[in-house]
Amino acid sequence: MDAQVIVVPDPAALAAKAAERFAAAAQEAAPSRGRFGVALSGGSTPRALFRVLASEPYQGQIPWAQTHIFWGDERCVPPNDPNSNYYLAHETLLGHISIPPENIHRIRGELEPEAAARAYDRELQDVYCGPRPRFDLVLLGLGRDGHTASLFPGSPALHEAEQLAVAVQAEYEDRPAQRVTLTLPAIKTARQVLFLVAGADKSEIVRAVLEGPGGQLPAQMVSPTAGRFVWLLDAAAASQLTANAQLAAAGLG
């Protein structure tokens, strides 16, 4: 895969490094384009990142008034449900910073899934004034089956070429099956795609994605067409990469 791989010692270092990259992307985008558009991910790994961003020095360094928050995917639950990716971001980040409410573009998981996907698709087109958004930064996680966002192995959503967001059904770790996800065309136009992966339980799938045959797993199908592509791993998640890959990654950290 044509990606930069950065390995850091532990989850705390991963959150700190991700915060640095988030702030750098915001500080570059806001003055040059008037807006910083970022798509957040859900799950446990970004929780630590959100808490770092909500604290100093980042809370005061990031131009929140010019930051527009989106999501890579959402579970079809109300926004106050603990399973909601919006709820996680609100509790750990959004509720602790000064960001205009109109800059928060959540997926309305309380709607019927197809309606929520259509509404999100329209909002993306409205905000970006055209059929294709170009996020400044997309944060992604990695499931143990190789899924990212809510793009799961074998899903028809992997082949969607027109819509920016679609409804999907997925059974994964007993979490809500109905979801809405960004599609690959919406993700791949980003100026930077940043995978965040922590933990030894992800090491096998990290190796499969980064060193296995290409194009077989959803995470392998994410490759920005005109942007930076970065994998940020903690040492446990990178532990099954080959020695040469680990040495090269360490040099990039």
C-alpha positions as CSV (number, residue, x, y, z in Angstrom):
1,M,0.0,0.0,0.0
2,D,1.3,3.5,-0.9
3,A,1.0,4.8,2.7
4,Q,3.2,6.3,5.3
5,V,3.3,4.1,8.5
6,I,4.1,5.7,11.8
7,V,4.6,3.5,14.9
8,V,4.6,5.1,18.4
9,P,5.1,3.3,21.8
10,D,1.6,3.2,23.2
11,P,-2.0,4.5,23.0
12,A,-1.1,7.8,24.8
13,A,1.6,8.5,22.3
14,L,-0.8,7.6,19.5
15,A,-3.4,10.2,20.8
16,A,-0.7,12.8,21.1
17,K,0.7,12.2,17.6
18,A,-2.8,12.2,16.1
19,A,-3.6,15.5,17.9
20,E,-0.5,17.0,16.4
21,R,-1.5,16.0,12.9
22,F,-5.1,17.2,13.5
23,A,-3.9,20.6,14.7
24,A,-1.5,20.9,11.8
25,A,-4.2,20.1,9.2
26,A,-6.5,22.6,10.8
27,Q,-3.9,25.4,11.0
28,E,-3.1,24.8,7.3
29,A,-6.7,24.6,6.0
30,A,-8.4,27.4,7.9
31,P,-6.3,30.3,6.7
32,S,-5.7,29.0,3.1
33,R,-9.3,27.8,2.4
34,G,-11.4,29.5,5.0
35,R,-12.5,26.2,6.5
36,F,-11.2,23.0,8.1
37,G,-13.4,20.0,7.3
38,V,-12.7,16.8,9.2
39,A,-14.6,13.5,9.4
40,L,-14.3,11.8,12.8
41,S,-14.4,8.1,13.5
42,G,-16.0,6.2,16.3
43,G,-14.8,3.4,18.6
44,S,-12.5,3.4,21.5
45,T,-9.2,4.5,19.9
46,P,-10.3,8.1,19.0
47,R,-11.7,8.7,22.5
48,A,-8.3,9.5,23.8
49,L,-7.6,11.8,20.9
50,F,-10.8,13.7,21.5
51,R,-9.9,14.3,25.1
52,V,-6.4,15.6,24.1
53,L,-8.0,17.9,21.6
54,A,-10.4,19.2,24.2
55,S,-7.5,20.2,26.5
56,E,-4.7,22.7,26.3
57,P,-2.7,23.4,24.3
58,Y,-4.9,22.1,21.4
59,Q,-8.2,23.6,22.6
60,G,-6.6,27.1,22.1
61,Q,-4.6,26.3,19.0
62,I,-7.2,24.9,16.7
63,P,-9.5,27.4,14.9
64,W,-12.7,25.8,16.1
65,A,-14.9,28.7,14.6
66,Q,-13.7,27.6,11.2
67,T,-13.8,23.9,11.8
68,H,-16.6,21.8,10.4
69,I,-17.1,18.4,12.0
70,F,-18.5,15.4,10.0
71,W,-18.5,11.7,10.7
72,G,-17.2,8.7,8.7
73,D,-20.1,6.6,9.9
74,E,-22.9,6.4,12.4
75,R,-25.0,3.8,14.1
76,C,-28.8,4.2,13.6
77,V,-29.5,5.2,17.2
78,P,-30.6,8.6,18.7
79,P,-27.8,11.1,19.4
80,N,-28.0,10.6,23.1
81,D,-27.5,6.8,22.9
82,P,-24.1,5.7,24.2
83,N,-23.7,3.6,21.0
84,S,-23.8,6.8,18.9
85,N,-20.5,8.1,17.4
86,Y,-21.9,11.6,17.8
87,Y,-22.5,11.0,21.5
88,L,-18.9,9.9,22.0
89,A,-17.6,13.0,20.2
90,H,-19.9,15.3,22.1
91,E,-19.1,13.9,25.5
92,T,-15.3,13.9,25.0
93,L,-14.7,16.9,22.6
94,L,-17.6,18.9,21.2
95,G,-19.1,19.7,24.6
96,H,-15.8,21.1,25.8
97,I,-14.9,23.5,22.9
98,S,-16.3,26.7,21.4
99,I,-17.5,25.6,18.0
100,P,-20.6,27.0,16.3
101,P,-23.5,24.5,16.4
102,E,-24.0,25.0,12.6
103,N,-20.5,23.6,12.1
104,I,-21.4,20.2,13.5
105,H,-22.8,18.0,10.7
106,R,-23.9,14.8,12.3
107,I,-25.5,11.8,10.7
108,R,-29.1,11.7,11.9
109,G,-29.1,8.2,13.2
110,E,-32.6,8.6,14.7
111,L,-34.0,8.6,11.2
112,E,-34.9,5.6,9.1
113,P,-31.5,4.5,7.7
114,E,-32.1,5.3,4.0
115,A,-33.5,8.7,5.0
116,A,-30.5,9.4,7.2
117,A,-28.1,8.5,4.4
118,R,-30.0,10.7,1.9
119,A,-30.0,13.6,4.3
120,Y,-26.3,13.3,5.0
121,D,-25.5,13.0,1.3
122,R,-27.5,16.3,0.7
123,E,-25.8,18.1,3.6
124,L,-22.3,17.1,2.3
125,Q,-23.2,18.4,-1.2
126,D,-24.6,21.6,0.3
127,V,-21.6,22.3,2.5
128,Y,-19.1,21.6,-0.2
129,C,-21.3,23.2,-3.0
130,G,-20.9,20.2,-5.3
131,P,-21.3,16.5,-5.9
132,R,-17.9,15.6,-4.2
133,P,-16.7,16.9,-0.9
134,R,-13.0,17.2,-0.3
135,F,-12.4,16.8,3.4
136,D,-9.1,18.2,4.8
137,L,-8.8,15.2,7.1
138,V,-10.6,11.9,7.5
139,L,-10.0,9.8,10.6
140,L,-10.5,6.1,10.2
141,G,-10.3,3.1,12.5
142,L,-9.8,-0.6,11.7
143,G,-12.0,-3.5,12.7
144,R,-10.7,-7.0,13.3
145,D,-12.4,-8.1,10.1
146,G,-10.7,-5.4,8.0
147,H,-13.7,-3.0,7.9
148,T,-13.3,0.7,8.2
149,A,-16.0,3.3,8.8
150,S,-19.0,1.0,8.2
151,L,-17.6,-0.5,5.0
152,F,-17.6,-4.2,5.8
153,P,-16.2,-7.2,3.9
154,G,-18.6,-8.2,1.1
155,S,-20.8,-5.1,1.5
156,P,-22.4,-3.7,-1.7
157,A,-21.4,-0.3,-0.3
158,L,-17.9,-1.0,-1.3
159,H,-18.9,-0.7,-4.9
160,E,-21.0,2.5,-4.6
161,A,-19.7,5.0,-7.1
162,E,-22.2,7.9,-7.0
163,Q,-23.6,8.4,-3.5
164,L,-21.6,10.0,-0.8
165,A,-23.4,8.1,2.0
166,V,-25.4,4.9,2.1
167,A,-27.3,2.8,4.6
168,V,-25.7,-0.5,5.5
169,Q,-26.5,-3.5,7.7
170,A,-23.7,-5.2,9.6
171,E,-23.4,-7.5,12.5
172,Y,-20.2,-6.7,14.4
173,E,-19.5,-7.4,18.1
174,D,-23.2,-7.2,19.0
175,R,-23.4,-3.5,18.1
176,P,-26.5,-2.0,16.3
177,A,-26.8,-3.5,12.9
178,Q,-28.2,-0.6,11.0
179,R,-25.7,2.1,10.1
180,V,-24.9,4.9,7.7
181,T,-21.4,5.2,6.2
182,L,-19.4,7.5,3.9
183,T,-18.6,5.7,0.7
184,L,-15.2,5.2,-0.8
185,P,-15.6,8.1,-3.3
186,A,-16.3,10.5,-0.4
187,I,-13.3,9.3,1.6
188,K,-10.7,9.0,-1.2
189,T,-10.9,12.6,-2.3
190,A,-9.6,13.8,1.1
191,R,-6.5,15.8,1.4
192,Q,-5.3,13.5,4.2
193,V,-6.6,10.1,5.4
194,L,-5.3,9.0,8.8
195,F,-5.9,5.5,10.2
196,L,-5.6,5.2,14.0
197,V,-5.1,1.7,15.3
198,A,-4.1,0.6,18.8
199,G,-3.8,-2.7,20.6
200,A,-2.4,-6.2,20.2
201,D,-5.8,-7.5,19.2
202,K,-5.5,-5.5,16.0
203,S,-2.0,-6.7,15.1
204,E,-3.1,-9.6,12.9
205,I,-5.4,-7.6,10.8
206,V,-2.9,-4.7,10.6
207,R,-0.4,-7.1,9.0
208,A,-3.1,-8.5,6.7
209,V,-4.0,-5.0,5.5
210,L,-0.5,-3.6,5.2
211,E,1.4,-6.7,4.0
212,G,-1.2,-9.1,2.6
213,P,-2.6,-9.3,-0.9
214,G,-4.1,-6.0,-1.9
215,G,-7.8,-5.2,-2.6
216,Q,-9.3,-8.0,-0.5
217,L,-10.2,-6.1,2.6
218,P,-12.2,-2.8,2.9
219,A,-9.3,-1.0,4.5
220,Q,-7.1,-1.9,1.6
221,M,-9.6,-0.2,-0.8
222,V,-9.0,3.2,0.9
223,S,-6.3,5.1,-1.0
224,P,-6.6,8.9,-1.4
225,T,-6.5,9.9,-5.1
226,A,-4.7,13.2,-4.4
227,G,-3.8,13.4,-0.7
228,R,-1.7,12.1,2.1
229,F,-2.3,8.5,3.4
230,V,-1.0,7.8,6.9
231,W,-1.3,4.8,9.2
232,L,-0.6,5.7,12.9
233,L,-0.1,2.6,15.0
234,D,0.9,1.9,18.5
235,A,3.7,-0.7,19.1
236,A,1.2,-3.4,20.0
237,A,-0.9,-3.0,16.8
238,A,2.3,-3.0,14.7
239,S,3.9,-6.0,16.5
240,Q,3.2,-8.5,13.7
241,L,4.6,-6.4,10.9
242,T,7.8,-7.7,9.4
243,A,11.0,-6.5,11.0
244,N,11.9,-4.4,7.9
245,A,8.4,-2.8,8.0
246,Q,8.8,-2.0,11.7
247,L,12.2,-0.4,11.1
248,A,10.9,1.7,8.2
249,A,7.9,2.8,10.2
250,A,10.0,3.7,13.2
251,G,12.1,6.0,11.0
252,L,8.9,7.8,9.9
253,G,7.7,8.4,13.5
